[in-house]
Every structure is written in C-alpha cells, then in structure tokens.
Amino acid sequence: MVDGSFFENLIWQIADLLRGPYRPPQYERVMLPMTVLRRFDCVLAPTKGKVLAEHEKRRDSKLNDDALDRLLNRAASQRFHNHSPLDFEKLKGDPDHIEKHLVSYIKGFSANVRRIFDFFEFESEIEKMREANILYLVISRFAEVDLHPERVPNSQMGLIFENLIRRFNELANETAGDHFTPREVIRLMVNLLFINDDDLLATPGTVRKLLDPACGTGGMLAESQNYLRAHHPDARLYVFGQDYNKRAFATAASDMLMKDVDQNGGTDNVRYGDIFLDDQFTEPPYDRFDYLLANPPFGVDWKKQKKDIEREHQKQGFAGRFGAGTPRVNDGSLLFLQHMISKFEPVRPKEHKHGSRLAIVLSGSPLFTGGAGSGESEIRRWIIENDWLEAIVALPEQMFYNTGIGTYVWVVTNRKEKRRKGKVQLLDARECYVAMRRNLGDKRRKLGEKEDGNDQIAEIVRIYGAFQEGPLSKIFDNEDFGYTRVTVERPLRLRYQMTVEDKARFLDAAPHLVDDVQAIDEALGREPLLDWSEAWKRIEKLLRQRSSKWKAPEKKLFVSVFTTSDPSAEPVTAGKNKGFEPDSSLRDFENIPLKQEVDDYFAREVKPHIPDAWMDRDKDKVGYEINFNRYFYVFTPPRPLEKIDADLKRAEDEILRLLQEVTT
C-alpha cells in the first residue's frame, strides 16, 4: 500500500494539463469526475469479464433497468457496475474518437453512477477538452494512476478524495464558502458533537446515523466518519446528506460511493433537492437522526420557498417543521435550524433511542435579530424554553472563504447532561486563531491544530467540556436571555382653541355643521382651554341641546382641527373608570429581564423619571435574544487627557516643522 499523498500529488500534477482552457478555480470540474472514473475503473477491473458475460446473457431478457442493475452489481461484487467493454486502457486505443468512447463508457455504468455524472454535467467538459486537444492526454495520464483497492483501500481513497476536494475548493475560494467549510471548523464542530458520547459510542454493536441537510461536497460527513474511525473504530456511523447544488451533490455522492458505504448503494446516502421544498429524509428509519451537522449559506433569502414554508407553518404548526415561526425572508438560517430539530430522535432509552445532538454554523444575525414577538425571537424562545440550547461558540472573524464576518457554532440537543440542564454556555473563541501564511479569499485565519504548534481546537473543546466560568466561558440560566417587552403609555394632553383660520378649515371639510360650530364658538369662546375632557363634555351637552348627532369621522375631524398636544394641559380621560387616553406619539417600550418582577422594575426604573406613565400589560410580549458582545465586553478606560494633549502637541510641532522646511 502506497501513501495516499503520493496518489494525491500525482492527480494534482495532472491538473496542470488543464491550464489554458481552464482557469485554476475550474479544475475541479474535470479532476474530481476523472478521479471518480479512474477509481471505479480500477475497482471493477477484477470482475469486468464476469459483468460483460452476465450482461450479454441478459441482453434479450425483459428485465427492467433496476432489476438488471441489481444482477450486474452482484456480478461485479460491488454496489455499482460498468457493462461497457471499454476501460481506461482501451479508451487510449482510438485517439480520434476518444470523446465518443468516453461518453459511451460512462453510459455503461449502473444508474446510481450515471446519475452522479449527469449532475457533474461532465459531457460538456468532455467536449471542452476535446476542442482544446487535451482529452486524450488527460485520459492517458489517469490511466497511469493505479487506484486499485489493493493499493489504495477505501478508507485511504476517501481521504485522498477529501483532500482533493479541499484543495480544489480552496483554489475556487471566491465561491467555496457556498458549499465548503474550512476543515478545522468542521473538526471543532465534530468534537463538540461527540464530546459526551464516548461511553455510548464504545458500546459493542453501536450504530448511529448523522445528517447534514446542507452537505455541499460532503466535508462534514467525511470528517465525522474520520473522527469515529480514529476514536471508536468499532462503532458504525451511517452518514446522510442533502444539497441543491448539482456539482456539490455529485461530489459528495461520489465520495460516499468510493468509501463503500454500507447501505443503499452509497449514492442514496446523499440526496439531491431543496430541503425546504423537497425534504429527502421523511420516511422511517431515515426521518430521525442521532447527530446533525450543517453550515447553511449565510444570509440566503427564501423568497422562492416562501409560499410553501408559510403554508406548512400555518397548516401543520408544530406537527410540521416550522411551528415556532418564520424569520424575515432575507435570512433562512433559523429555518435550517428548525428543520434539523424536526429530525431529532426522542429520548427513550428502553427503545435504544438516546435523543439527538446538532451543531450548526450561523452568522451573528440569528442571535439577536427581531424583537419580541417576531419570528426570530419566537424561534429562539422555543429552543431555549425547551432547554435545547446547550452552548454557542463564537469563532474568529475571517475564517471562511467568501466572508469575513463573525460566525457562531450553536450546539443544540434534547439530551443535555444533568449539570447543563437549564443552563447555556457561551464560549468566546474569537481570539483563538493563527494567521494563515497565504490568504484564501476572505479566509485569513484558522483555528490552530497540533501541526500549528498551538492546538486551539483541543483547548476550546477542553474549556467547553469543563463547563466552568472563566475569561472565555460564561454560564447562564435559560431565563437570562429572555425579557418581557412592556408597553409604556403616557396620557394624551390636548389644548382646545378655536381660531378663525381653523374654523374656516373645518367648515371647508364639513360645511353642513356650520350652525353647530357657530354655537360652540359662542359657548366656549376663543381663549385656549387646557382641559380637553371638560371642554368636550360641554360641547356634547350643547349638541344634545341642539339635537345634533355627529358621526365618528366628524368628531375625529373636529379634534384634529381644534386641538393640539400640550404638555401643560390636563390628561384626556378615556371614559368612565378607564383612566387616561394614551398618547401614541409618547408611547415607549421597556425590555424587562424575565428574572425581574415587572412592577418592581417599573416603579424603580420608569416612574421616578416619568411620573404620569403606566403600563399596558395586555400588550406584553416575551422575547429572547443573545447579545454575545454584551456578555464578554471588557471596559477599556480612555487615555488620560494629559497624554492626549501631549500627543496633539507633538503632532502640531511636527506639522510646523514640516511647513518650515517647505517654505524655507
């Protein structure tokens, strides 16, 4: 067995043949499908004759395609086959028609492999290489790379392919963030996901399922398998993924198939489709998972899916995926999170169901966007009040390929440890990074690992597991993130006065009330009155005496024309035993922490400053937000004025000196 880096470098060298017709960010369009093809060609070589014989035998049979695939897969002793008489060596035999033969060879595969190459859209790349006169050369060079399982076992082939994916994605760093997560971030997430499960995973015969609903090229699936292979080799972890990016899906599906995944032909573990419109994992036993990982696209809107998502929210409620609410349409991150929670296993130890854990990377927006009662706040409230939020880890900025914004790992579970129940841990790892030697797009930093001489991932995991207060770790009760949004009202204070101009303006709009207005003018006079409630009583009495009945719009017009707000006026009463009319222009809100008694807070914090204020408790709303910066803020005192003055004096002296040099 040869070291995997040998084959990886060999394949990497072949990529140089593409220079010219392809830009480096486009190399993966050819190199990943060709690596898959060559691996499958080598894997199927020992049983090629048997498959061809079986195919010839069944040529005139009336078997449907699925039944024929199963027979030929059995003949190949694999979960796929190729019944074309061609292989990589024979492809080299006819250089003038190699593109036709290569397409024919690909069409000879079983349906699961053909589907992968359809999503790779590889036929267009074949034509592009033919036109550039490099197709034969690429095929010939790949034919020299021996990827037979005896030389490259499945596990090693998986690592080779993962590294190629990583390297090609880094070349395409301007778009890589859409379907590729930095490997060290995944390793941190995987460590946090499995942190408490050593005993569970060490149990003989343990079988677990993991889902990534935004799997991209499959990095999280691969790293999860690598973790279990290193720490719990006897445990079996079945990984599943879904993605709507065709090339990313094809890459992830190829990776699964090359690793000889145990069920469903490998490609069925990774499925294509939009999770919001076409969830591919709804049928038992693949509707619930023990572990979930995801890095959904940051700030991607869900306008296209809005109608379907809102219908599910309204009609199915908590029986569907989005019962807690829907966020604003320009960021679907919390929809991904709700979708993942809907896949949780219940906690039923007697049925060998131990609940679920998930880790998801989100931007800062889902932590605090949306006030009390909004979709975002209601989703946070649902998660926290159900005691599912275990921790949030703040990552350094400039960690991802296509954005420099701050990011956060949420760990959510329905099986918290006893010591964590009712608690949430916030871990500030924003300064835990090492600078990269070479920038990759917006990625300028990475989490330190062993090879960096500063294993920051291990340190973050240690602090997380210790579950103690410290400079980087804060422990909070669930209620610490909640607040009651109380509506604070102040009385409406109106001054009444009738003037010639206002009278004319009113009668322009309601000329039929001229006699009533004239009577009011004579009865109340032209001087300002600071008690509108009393003034209106007099007006109503006068109108009754005149047998005049004004409609509501006419009353409203009269108030708007002849009254103005005046803080020195008396409060306007709202009717019998109803207190005062509120002034909407003075309405305010107080966010009162859930741990504080509302009346006490109001008496202490509001009443001393606004004595005439009151609370409208019928409008109370409960909200939840996590203001990370507030909890880790460290006050830095300003510099002494003497030092600032001294610096300014030095700057002034330097400016004068430079001016003198110019003018002399």
matplotlib code that plots the C-alpha trace (Angstrom):
import matplotlib.pyplot as plt

x = [0.0, 1.4, 1.0, -2.1, -0.2, 1.7, -1.6, -3.0, 0.1, 0.0, -3.6, -2.7, 0.0, -2.4, -4.4, -1.6, -2.7, -5.9, -4.0, -5.2, -8.6, -9.5, -8.7, -7.5, -10.8, -12.4, -10.0, -12.4, -14.9, -12.6, -10.4, -13.0, -15.1, -12.0, -10.7, -14.0, -14.0, -10.5, -11.2, -14.3, -12.4, -9.8, -12.3, -14.3, -11.4, -11.2, -14.9, -15.1, -15.3, -18.0, -20.1, -19.8, -20.8, -23.8, -24.8, -24.6, -26.6, -29.4, -29.4, -32.7, -34.3, -37.3, -35.8, -36.4, -33.4, -33.4, -33.6, -30.8, -28.6, -29.0, -27.9, -24.9, -23.9, -24.0, -21.7, -19.4, -19.4, -20.0, -22.8, -22.3, -21.0, -20.0, -21.2, -19.3, -16.5, -14.2, -11.9, -9.2, -6.6, -9.0, -10.1, -6.5, -6.8, -8.8, -7.5, -9.6, -12.9, -12.0, -14.8, -17.5, -16.0, -15.7, -19.3, -20.3, -18.1, -19.9, -23.3, -22.3, -22.4, -25.3, -27.9, -26.5, -23.2, -24.7, -26.8, -23.6, -22.1, -25.3, -25.1, -21.4, -22.5, -19.4, -20.3, -19.9, -16.4, -15.5, -16.4, -14.5, -11.3, -11.8, -11.9, -8.7, -7.0, -6.2, -8.8, -6.6, -3.7, -5.8, -7.2, -3.7, -2.3, -5.1, -4.7, -1.2, -2.6, -3.3, -6.2, -6.9, -8.3, -5.3, -3.0, -5.5, -8.0, -11.4, -10.6, -7.4, -9.2, -11.8, -9.0, -7.4, -10.6, -11.4, -8.1, -8.5, -11.9, -10.4, -7.5, -9.7, -12.3, -9.5, -8.5, -12.1, -12.1, -14.4, -17.3, -16.1, -18.0, -21.3, -20.5, -17.2, -16.5, -12.9, -11.7, -10.6, -14.1, -15.6, -13.2, -14.2, -17.9, -17.4, -15.5, -18.3, -20.9, -19.4, -17.9, -20.0, -20.7, -17.5, -19.4, -22.3, -20.1, -17.8, -20.8, -20.3, -22.5, -23.4, -25.0, -25.6, -27.0, -25.8, -27.4, -26.1, -29.0, -26.7, -23.9, -22.2, -19.3, -19.6, -16.8, -18.8, -19.9, -16.4, -14.9, -17.5, -16.5, -12.8, -13.5, -15.2, -12.6, -9.9, -11.7, -14.3, -13.4, -15.9, -18.9, -20.8, -21.8, -24.1, -23.9, -26.5, -26.7, -28.8, -27.8, -29.4, -26.1, -25.6, -21.8, -21.6, -24.1, -22.3, -19.0, -20.5, -22.3, -19.0, -17.2, -19.8, -19.7, -15.9, -15.9, -18.1, -20.9, -22.8, -26.3, -28.4, -25.6, -23.8, -25.3, -28.7, -27.0, -26.5, -29.6, -30.4, -33.0, -34.0, -34.7, -37.5, -39.4, -38.2, -37.1, -35.5, -35.5, -39.1, -39.6, -38.6, -36.0, -34.3, -36.5, -34.7, -31.0, -28.8, -26.5, -26.9, -24.3, -24.6, -23.1, -26.1, -25.4, -25.2, -28.0, -29.6, -33.2, -36.2, -38.4, -38.8, -39.9, -41.9, -45.4, -44.7, -42.9, -45.6, -48.3, -46.5, -46.1, -49.8, -51.4, -49.2, -47.8, -45.6, -46.6, -44.5, -41.0, -41.7, -44.2, -42.1, -42.3, -40.6, -37.8, -37.6, -37.4, -33.8, -32.2, -33.3, -30.7, -33.3, -35.4, -32.4, -32.1, -35.8, -35.6, -32.7, -34.5, -37.5, -35.1, -34.3, -34.7, -36.9, -35.2, -36.4, -33.5, -35.7, -36.2, -32.4, -33.3, -30.9, -32.0, -30.0, -27.3, -26.7, -24.0, -24.7, -22.6, -24.6, -23.8, -24.4, -27.8, -29.9, -28.6, -30.5, -32.3, -36.1, -37.8, -40.2, -43.0, -41.1, -40.4, -36.7, -37.4, -40.2, -37.8, -35.1, -37.8, -39.0, -35.5, -34.4, -37.6, -37.5, -34.0, -32.4, -29.7, -26.6, -23.9, -22.8, -19.2, -18.1, -15.5, -12.8, -13.6, -12.1, -12.4, -14.4, -13.6, -16.2, -17.0, -15.0, -18.0, -18.1, -19.6, -21.0, -21.4, -24.7, -24.9, -28.5, -29.7, -32.6, -30.4, -28.4, -26.1, -27.6, -25.2, -26.2, -29.9, -31.5, -28.1, -26.5, -22.7, -21.3, -17.7, -15.7, -13.1, -12.8, -9.2, -8.3, -6.7, -3.4, -2.7, -2.5, 0.7, -1.4, -4.9, -7.6, -10.2, -11.6, -10.0, -7.0, -7.2, -7.6, -8.1, -4.8, -4.2, -1.5, 0.6, 0.4, 2.1, -0.9, -3.8, -6.6, -9.3, -8.3, -8.2, -11.7, -13.0, -11.4, -12.9, -16.3, -16.2, -15.1, -18.3, -16.9, -16.8, -13.7, -12.3, -13.6, -16.5, -19.7, -22.6, -26.1, -29.6, -32.0, -34.1, -31.1, -31.8, -35.5, -37.3, -40.8, -41.4, -43.8, -45.7, -45.3, -48.0, -48.3, -51.5, -52.7, -52.7, -54.7, -55.3, -58.5, -58.8, -60.9, -59.4, -60.8, -58.4, -59.1, -62.9, -62.7, -60.6, -63.1, -66.1, -64.4, -64.5, -67.9, -70.0, -73.2, -72.0, -71.8, -74.6, -73.2, -69.7, -71.1, -72.8, -69.7, -67.7, -70.1, -70.3, -66.6, -65.1, -61.7, -59.4, -57.3, -58.7, -56.2, -58.7, -60.0, -62.1, -64.1, -64.3, -65.7, -68.3, -69.5, -69.6, -71.5, -74.1, -74.5, -75.0, -77.6, -79.5, -79.4, -80.5, -77.3, -75.8, -72.3, -70.8, -67.5, -65.5, -66.9, -65.9, -62.4, -62.1, -63.1, -60.5, -57.7, -58.5, -59.1, -56.8, -53.0, -50.7, -49.6, -47.6, -49.1, -52.6, -54.7, -54.7, -57.5, -59.8, -60.7, -64.2, -65.8, -63.3, -60.9, -58.1, -56.5, -56.3, -52.7, -50.6, -49.3, -46.5, -45.2, -45.6, -42.4, -41.3, -39.2, -37.4, -37.6, -35.5, -37.6, -35.8, -37.0, -40.6, -42.2, -44.0, -40.9, -38.8, -41.3, -41.5, -37.7, -36.6, -39.5, -41.8, -39.1, -38.4, -41.9, -44.4, -47.5, -46.6, -48.4, -48.0, -50.5, -49.9, -52.4, -49.7, -46.9, -44.7, -41.9, -38.7, -35.3, -32.0, -28.4, -26.2, -22.8, -20.8, -22.6, -21.6, -17.9, -17.5, -14.4, -14.3, -11.2, -10.7, -9.9, -6.4, -5.7, -6.2, -2.6, -1.3, -3.8, -2.8, 0.9, 0.3, -1.5, 1.3, 3.9, 1.8, 1.4, 5.1, 5.8, 3.4, 5.1, 8.5, 7.4, 5.8, 9.0, 11.0, 8.6, 8.6, 12.4]
y = [0.0, 3.4, 6.5, 8.5, 11.7, 10.0, 9.5, 12.8, 14.6, 12.5, 13.6, 17.1, 17.2, 16.0, 19.2, 21.2, 19.8, 21.9, 25.2, 27.4, 26.0, 26.1, 28.6, 27.1, 27.6, 25.4, 22.5, 20.6, 20.3, 17.8, 16.5, 15.3, 13.4, 11.9, 10.7, 9.1, 7.4, 6.1, 4.7, 2.9, 1.6, 0.1, -1.3, -3.0, -4.4, -7.9, -8.7, -6.9, -10.2, -11.6, -8.5, -8.4, -12.1, -11.6, -8.5, -10.5, -13.3, -10.9, -8.9, -10.2, -10.6, -8.5, -7.3, -3.7, -1.4, -1.7, -5.5, -5.6, -3.2, -5.5, -8.6, -6.8, -5.2, -8.7, -10.0, -7.0, -7.7, -4.0, -1.6, -0.4, -1.9, -1.0, -3.2, -1.3, -3.3, -0.3, 0.6, 3.3, 1.2, 0.6, 4.2, 5.1, 2.8, 5.3, 8.8, 10.3, 9.3, 9.2, 11.6, 9.3, 6.3, 8.1, 9.1, 5.5, 4.2, 6.4, 5.3, 1.7, 2.4, 1.4, 4.1, 5.3, 6.2, 7.6, 10.0, 11.3, 12.1, 13.7, 16.1, 16.7, 17.8, 16.0, 15.6, 19.3, 19.1, 16.2, 18.3, 21.3, 19.1, 17.6, 21.1, 22.0, 18.8, 17.7, 14.9, 12.1, 13.3, 13.6, 10.1, 8.7, 10.2, 9.0, 5.5, 5.5, 6.1, 2.8, 3.2, -0.5, -1.2, -3.5, -0.5, 2.2, 0.8, 2.5, 4.5, 5.9, 6.6, 8.6, 10.7, 11.3, 12.4, 14.6, 16.3, 16.9, 18.4, 20.7, 21.8, 22.4, 24.3, 26.5, 27.3, 28.4, 30.4, 33.1, 30.7, 27.9, 29.2, 28.3, 24.6, 24.2, 24.7, 25.1, 21.7, 22.9, 24.4, 21.1, 19.3, 21.6, 21.0, 17.3, 17.3, 19.3, 17.0, 13.8, 15.3, 13.4, 10.2, 8.1, 5.5, 5.4, 5.0, 2.5, 0.1, -3.0, -3.0, 0.7, 2.0, 5.8, 8.0, 11.5, 14.0, 17.2, 18.9, 21.4, 18.9, 20.6, 18.5, 16.3, 17.6, 17.3, 13.8, 12.8, 14.4, 12.7, 9.3, 10.1, 11.0, 7.7, 5.8, 7.4, 7.3, 4.5, 2.1, -0.5, 1.9, 2.2, 5.7, 6.0, 9.4, 11.1, 14.4, 16.6, 19.5, 21.5, 22.4, 19.9, 19.7, 19.7, 16.9, 14.8, 15.3, 14.2, 11.2, 10.1, 10.3, 8.2, 5.6, 5.4, 4.7, 1.7, 3.0, 0.1, 0.7, 1.8, 1.8, 4.7, 7.4, 7.1, 8.4, 11.7, 13.1, 16.0, 18.6, 21.8, 20.8, 23.4, 22.2, 18.6, 17.1, 13.8, 12.3, 11.9, 8.1, 5.9, 4.9, 7.9, 10.6, 10.8, 11.1, 10.8, 13.6, 16.5, 19.0, 21.9, 25.1, 26.6, 29.5, 32.8, 35.3, 33.4, 34.5, 32.1, 34.1, 31.2, 28.9, 31.5, 30.3, 26.6, 27.3, 29.7, 27.1, 24.4, 26.8, 27.8, 24.5, 22.0, 24.1, 22.0, 18.9, 20.2, 21.7, 25.4, 25.6, 28.0, 30.7, 32.0, 34.5, 37.5, 36.5, 37.7, 35.1, 31.5, 30.4, 29.7, 27.7, 25.3, 25.1, 24.2, 21.7, 20.0, 19.9, 18.3, 15.3, 14.8, 11.3, 11.2, 10.3, 6.7, 4.6, 1.5, 1.7, 2.4, 6.0, 8.4, 11.7, 13.8, 16.5, 19.1, 21.6, 24.4, 27.4, 30.6, 34.3, 36.7, 37.8, 34.8, 35.6, 38.8, 39.9, 40.5, 42.0, 40.3, 38.5, 38.4, 35.1, 35.1, 35.8, 33.2, 30.5, 31.4, 31.3, 27.9, 26.4, 28.0, 27.3, 23.7, 23.6, 22.5, 25.2, 23.8, 26.3, 28.9, 29.2, 32.5, 31.9, 34.3, 36.6, 36.0, 32.2, 31.5, 31.7, 34.1, 36.3, 37.9, 38.2, 36.8, 33.3, 31.2, 27.5, 26.6, 23.3, 22.2, 18.9, 17.3, 15.2, 17.7, 16.4, 16.8, 19.6, 21.6, 21.4, 24.8, 26.4, 27.7, 28.1, 30.9, 30.4, 33.3, 31.8, 35.0, 35.4, 31.7, 31.7, 31.6, 33.8, 31.9, 32.1, 32.7, 34.3, 32.3, 34.8, 36.2, 33.5, 34.9, 33.0, 29.4, 27.6, 26.3, 22.5, 20.2, 20.8, 24.5, 24.1, 25.7, 23.2, 25.7, 23.2, 21.0, 24.0, 25.1, 21.6, 21.4, 24.7, 23.5, 20.2, 21.8, 23.8, 26.4, 30.2, 31.8, 34.5, 32.7, 30.8, 32.2, 30.1, 31.5, 30.3, 29.9, 32.8, 35.2, 35.6, 36.3, 39.6, 40.9, 43.8, 46.0, 48.9, 52.1, 54.7, 58.4, 60.4, 62.4, 66.1, 68.3, 72.1, 73.3, 76.6, 77.8, 80.3, 82.0, 80.0, 76.7, 77.4, 78.1, 74.9, 72.8, 74.2, 73.7, 69.9, 69.9, 72.9, 71.2, 71.7, 75.5, 76.2, 73.7, 75.2, 78.7, 77.7, 76.0, 79.1, 81.3, 79.0, 78.2, 81.3, 81.8, 81.5, 78.3, 75.6, 73.2, 70.6, 68.9, 66.3, 69.1, 71.1, 68.1, 67.5, 71.0, 70.5, 67.2, 68.9, 71.7, 69.3, 67.3, 70.6, 71.3, 67.7, 67.4, 64.0, 63.9, 60.9, 59.5, 60.9, 64.4, 64.1, 63.0, 65.9, 68.4, 67.1, 67.1, 70.7, 72.4, 70.6, 70.4, 68.4, 70.5, 69.0, 71.7, 70.5, 68.2, 64.4, 63.4, 60.9, 57.7, 57.4, 56.2, 54.3, 53.7, 56.0, 58.3, 58.2, 57.2, 59.5, 57.3, 59.7, 59.3, 55.5, 53.7, 50.2, 48.6, 45.2, 43.9, 40.8, 37.7, 37.3, 40.7, 41.4, 43.8, 46.0, 46.4, 47.3, 49.8, 51.5, 51.6, 52.4, 54.3, 56.0, 58.3, 59.7, 59.7, 60.0, 60.0, 56.8, 53.5, 50.0, 48.4, 44.8, 43.5, 44.2, 42.3, 40.2, 37.8, 37.9, 36.1, 37.4, 36.6, 39.6, 38.0, 41.2, 42.4, 39.4, 39.5, 43.2, 44.4, 48.2, 49.9, 53.2, 56.2, 57.6, 60.4, 63.8, 64.8, 62.1, 63.0, 66.7, 65.7, 63.7, 66.6, 69.0, 66.7, 66.4, 70.2, 70.7, 68.1, 69.9, 73.3, 71.8, 70.3, 73.6, 75.5, 73.0, 73.6, 77.4, 78.0]
z = [0.0, -1.1, 1.0, -0.1, -0.6, -3.5, -5.4, -4.4, -5.7, -8.9, -9.6, -8.7, -11.3, -14.0, -13.3, -14.9, -18.2, -17.9, -17.7, -20.6, -21.4, -17.7, -15.0, -11.7, -10.0, -12.7, -12.5, -10.1, -13.0, -14.6, -11.9, -9.5, -12.0, -13.6, -10.2, -9.6, -13.0, -12.6, -9.1, -10.3, -13.3, -11.0, -8.6, -11.3, -13.2, -11.5, -12.3, -15.6, -17.6, -15.4, -15.7, -19.5, -19.7, -17.4, -19.5, -22.7, -21.1, -20.2, -23.4, -24.7, -21.2, -20.3, -17.0, -16.1, -15.6, -11.8, -11.8, -14.4, -12.3, -9.3, -11.2, -12.7, -9.4, -7.9, -10.7, -10.0, -6.2, -5.8, -5.4, -8.9, -12.2, -15.8, -18.6, -21.3, -23.0, -22.6, -19.8, -19.4, -21.4, -24.3, -24.3, -25.4, -28.5, -30.6, -30.0, -32.9, -31.3, -27.7, -26.7, -28.1, -26.5, -23.1, -23.2, -24.1, -21.3, -18.7, -20.0, -19.3, -15.6, -13.3, -12.8, -9.4, -11.1, -14.3, -12.1, -10.4, -13.8, -15.0, -12.0, -12.7, -16.2, -17.4, -21.1, -21.6, -20.0, -22.3, -25.3, -24.0, -23.5, -27.0, -28.5, -26.6, -27.7, -24.2, -23.7, -24.9, -22.8, -19.6, -20.1, -20.8, -17.6, -15.5, -16.9, -15.3, -11.8, -10.2, -7.8, -7.3, -3.8, -3.1, -3.4, -2.2, 0.4, 0.6, 3.7, 2.2, -1.1, 0.9, 2.4, -0.9, -2.4, 0.6, 0.3, -3.5, -2.8, -0.2, -2.4, -5.5, -3.3, -1.9, -5.5, -6.1, -2.8, -4.1, -4.1, -1.9, 1.1, -0.5, -0.3, 1.6, 5.3, 6.5, 7.7, 11.1, 11.8, 11.0, 13.3, 16.1, 15.4, 15.3, 18.6, 20.2, 18.7, 20.1, 23.3, 25.8, 23.8, 24.4, 26.5, 24.1, 21.0, 22.7, 23.3, 21.1, 18.1, 18.3, 15.2, 14.8, 12.0, 11.1, 8.7, 7.1, 5.3, 3.6, 2.9, 0.0, -1.1, 2.0, 4.2, 7.4, 6.6, 5.9, 9.0, 11.2, 9.8, 10.3, 13.9, 14.6, 12.7, 14.9, 18.3, 18.0, 15.2, 16.3, 16.2, 12.9, 11.8, 8.8, 7.3, 5.1, 3.3, 1.0, -1.2, -4.0, -5.7, -8.5, -8.6, -4.8, -4.6, -7.3, -5.4, -2.1, -3.6, -5.3, -2.0, -0.3, -3.1, -3.2, 0.6, 0.1, 2.3, 3.7, 2.6, -0.3, -2.9, -1.3, -3.5, -1.8, 1.4, -0.3, -2.0, -4.3, -3.6, -1.8, 1.8, 2.2, -0.8, -1.2, 2.1, 1.0, 4.5, 5.6, 5.6, 8.6, 9.6, 7.8, 9.2, 12.5, 13.3, 16.3, 15.1, 12.8, 11.4, 9.0, 7.7, 5.7, 3.4, 5.4, 4.8, 1.9, 1.3, 1.0, -1.3, -3.7, -1.0, 1.0, -0.1, 0.7, 4.0, 5.3, 4.3, 6.3, 9.3, 9.3, 8.5, 10.3, 13.2, 15.4, 13.6, 10.7, 10.8, 11.2, 14.1, 16.1, 13.5, 10.4, 10.2, 7.9, 4.3, 3.7, 6.0, 6.2, 8.8, 11.5, 9.1, 8.6, 12.4, 12.8, 10.0, 11.8, 15.2, 13.5, 12.8, 16.5, 17.9, 21.1, 24.4, 25.1, 26.5, 26.7, 22.9, 22.4, 21.5, 23.2, 21.7, 19.3, 19.2, 16.5, 15.7, 13.1, 12.0, 11.8, 11.4, 14.2, 13.0, 14.3, 17.8, 18.2, 15.0, 15.6, 18.6, 21.0, 19.1, 15.8, 14.0, 15.0, 18.7, 18.8, 17.3, 19.9, 22.7, 21.5, 21.6, 24.9, 26.8, 25.7, 27.2, 24.0, 23.6, 25.1, 24.0, 21.5, 20.5, 18.9, 16.2, 14.9, 12.0, 8.6, 9.0, 5.9, 2.2, 1.0, 4.0, 6.8, 9.2, 12.7, 12.9, 15.7, 16.3, 18.0, 19.9, 20.3, 21.9, 23.6, 25.9, 28.0, 30.7, 34.2, 35.1, 31.9, 32.4, 32.5, 31.5, 28.4, 27.9, 25.9, 24.8, 23.3, 20.9, 18.8, 19.6, 19.2, 15.8, 13.9, 10.9, 7.6, 5.6, 2.5, 2.3, 0.6, -0.5, 2.7, 4.8, 6.6, 9.9, 11.0, 14.3, 15.5, 15.4, 16.5, 13.4, 14.0, 17.4, 19.1, 19.4, 19.9, 18.9, 21.8, 24.1, 23.1, 23.5, 26.9, 28.1, 26.7, 28.5, 31.8, 31.9, 34.2, 34.3, 33.0, 30.7, 27.7, 29.2, 30.7, 32.1, 32.1, 33.1, 30.2, 31.6, 31.4, 27.6, 28.0, 28.6, 28.7, 26.3, 28.2, 26.5, 28.5, 27.9, 28.8, 28.9, 25.9, 26.8, 24.5, 24.4, 22.8, 21.0, 18.1, 15.7, 12.6, 10.4, 12.0, 11.9, 8.1, 7.6, 9.4, 7.6, 4.2, 5.1, 6.8, 5.7, 6.9, 10.5, 10.3, 12.8, 15.4, 15.1, 15.4, 18.6, 20.0, 19.1, 21.1, 24.1, 24.6, 23.3, 21.6, 24.6, 24.9, 27.2, 28.8, 29.9, 26.7, 28.5, 30.2, 27.0, 25.1, 27.8, 27.3, 23.5, 23.8, 26.1, 23.7, 20.8, 22.7, 23.4, 19.7, 18.8, 16.7, 16.2, 14.8, 13.1, 14.3, 11.3, 12.1, 15.8, 14.7, 12.3, 15.0, 17.4, 14.8, 13.7, 17.1, 19.5, 19.7, 22.0, 25.0, 27.9, 30.3, 29.5, 31.7, 30.7, 28.5, 30.3, 28.4, 29.8, 32.9, 35.1, 32.1, 33.1, 30.5, 26.8, 25.7, 23.5, 20.8, 20.0, 23.5, 23.6, 24.6, 25.4, 28.2, 27.8, 31.4, 32.1, 32.9, 36.2, 37.4, 38.7, 36.2, 38.7, 40.8, 37.7, 36.5, 39.9, 40.2, 36.6, 35.0, 37.5, 39.0, 35.5, 34.1, 37.0, 34.7, 32.9, 33.1, 31.6, 29.2, 30.3, 27.7, 25.1, 26.9, 24.7, 25.7, 23.6, 23.6, 22.3, 22.9, 22.8, 22.8, 22.9, 26.0, 28.0, 27.1, 27.0, 28.9, 29.6, 28.4, 30.3, 28.0, 27.9, 30.3, 28.9, 29.7, 27.3, 24.6, 24.9, 24.8, 21.6, 20.0, 20.9, 19.3, 16.2, 16.0, 16.4, 13.7, 11.3, 11.9, 11.4, 8.0, 6.9, 7.7, 5.6, 2.7, 3.0, 3.5]

ax = plt.figure().add_subplot(projection="3d")
ax.plot(x, y, z, "-o")
ax.set_aspect("equal")
plt.show()
